[in-house]
């Protein structure tokens, strides 16, 4: 008999187990049984009529052979090959076989055949090249490739005539597979394992199962692979969805509760330090939302438990000033703070804005400096060796209370005197390894407080799962005086003349003394960022429409055409750091009227005088990215205008996306729309350790109540039984592998 924790090679043999480990990372019985079917056949029609299949996808067909064509290759020596057509499908489906000496005697017109292989297309015809196949003759004899004949016999009957019932079943599981390990190979292994599997222990309390009307673990793991009735499979899916939610929440609970034993730097608020001086000199009043968040941060920084908090808020909601006041609290207590930014542009912007807002409080050691001032240090990779050496000396001595930088902060040469807090801006741009490396620069035995910030609003379900190890604070309210942004769409197919009016609108704004952005998705023809990715569905590729306008092409066209009378600047990611700084300084100073740029200005760029943004090929950007870009305007005293231009039809999916962005300035509403459009596969995407987070049944779009129930259960159960091995088994896919290793390291 076998248990879930047993290695597969001990149960089904090394010859069958090794390909599963090599291709799918399947090592144990539990791994195999959690490799759930991706779908179920419909009367064995595993690929339905008209179903859209991706290039490279592994698929199984069951149908009758309608044509067999023996051909010769064009190359010398000529070799015989065979093309088999099945059914009368649209698109046409063929299978090509080489080395046909035996196969041509096996596959005949009129036979019912099962074909399993990798999808390819040629001139509108779907082609399987040398797929696995199984033929069941009218007299019950079975012929075909080894894997499929084996699975046919795995149905458990010694009467080969009864194998015809294989085609009459209500369902058959179709597994995620590839050309080396086919779906039927996986099913044969699953059947072999289930035949010897001991009853599976139930990890969840009986009361929880009753409350949520769930079947047991043993029944669910068997039914998901073998149940013939849809109702039984649905019950299995409902139970295994809870398994995913609870497994993920248990991994997060381990992270949250584990921090209780760590020592954080205590920073009790001071009545006469930098925080008090800063509050006294601020020329504006904090919003109620900023005050509430700051009150929470103040309390947590004064505790011996390390803070782990995510601050998310609308573009321009004032996250930076809140983080500055929180950092000053740490500096008052004798600690240093590190602010990690993803780009040099953003790091320089932070350094500039923090120095500006602190004024004399950031000028320690200078004539104009306040009595209790500190220093703001900036460290980036493009600095000269001498500049880096000087900054590192300020950091190591403790003279710099707030250290701002890019990945350069992570280098071994950077040593802090007394690091007490790490702030990560645009946290999704960093891997946990990088965050962890920075936190490790604190004094021995001290775990620095962590504040991660994002201006991309995150749906609640994503926050509860992907970032569930972090407490969350939200800033929705915009500071007083922020001007409204009007967003309009321009669909060039329907209204080509509107683009001319858009250029005229920019000229009018510049004439009134203001500035504008024009954004493109690509730098030049060598820029592959918008290339058509492998594996995209053909309708997605088709919807991309004409090639995107490049920023280099756009710059030349505008300075010699519609905007020839204005002062234009060019900004993109291939410019050197000095070139970027020069362009941004000129734009900020008003020496450039219109900045033609890529998304390098997506975050951190603050030019209050910019009131217009035109985004070319807006369909090339995601919802959240468009919202981020739009946040670069509306930052001053004048109303602002954002124009989203597309060459695709207004009625396209991309057109709907652009109209959705134009319809609201609520970033949280747009985040929900983004989740609805992309679903969790793209939203979770890759964990910060680089491998995909696998949620087979749990939907972040649909299962908020379920996720909340799982979180409440895990928090309560962990408090009384943190070492429960059954819960650890559920959490293994999320905590014992590098898929979500960052939850253990964040």
Secondary structure by P-SEA (a helix, b strand, c coil): cccccccccccccaaaaaaaaaccccccaaaaaaccccbbbcccccccccccccccccccccccccbbbbbbbccccbbbbbbbbccccccbbbbbbcccccccccccccccccccbbbbbcccbbbbcccccccccccccccccaaaaaaaacccccccccccccccccbbbbccccccccaaaaaaaaaaaaaccccccccccaaaaaaaccccaaaaaaaacccccaaaaaaaaaaaaaaaaaaaaaaaaaaaaaaccccccccccccccaaaaaaaaccccccaaaaaaaaaaaaaaacccccbbbbbbcccccaaaaaaaaaaaaaaabbbbbbbbccaaaaaaaaaaaaaaacccccccccccccbbbbbbbbcccccaaaaaaaaaaaaaccccbbbbcccccccccccccccbbbbcccccccaaaaaaaaaccccccccbbbbbbcccccccccccccccbbbbbbccccccbbbbbbbbbccccccaaaaaaaaaaaaaaaacccbbbbbcccccccccccccccccaaaaaacccccccaaaaaaaaaaccccccccccccccccaaaaaaaaaaaaaccccccccccccccccccccccbbbbcccccccaaaaaaaacccccccccbbbbbbbccccccaaaaaaaaaaacccaaaaaaaaaaaccccccccccccccccccccccccccaaaaaaaaaaaaaaaacccccaaaaaaaccccccccccccccc
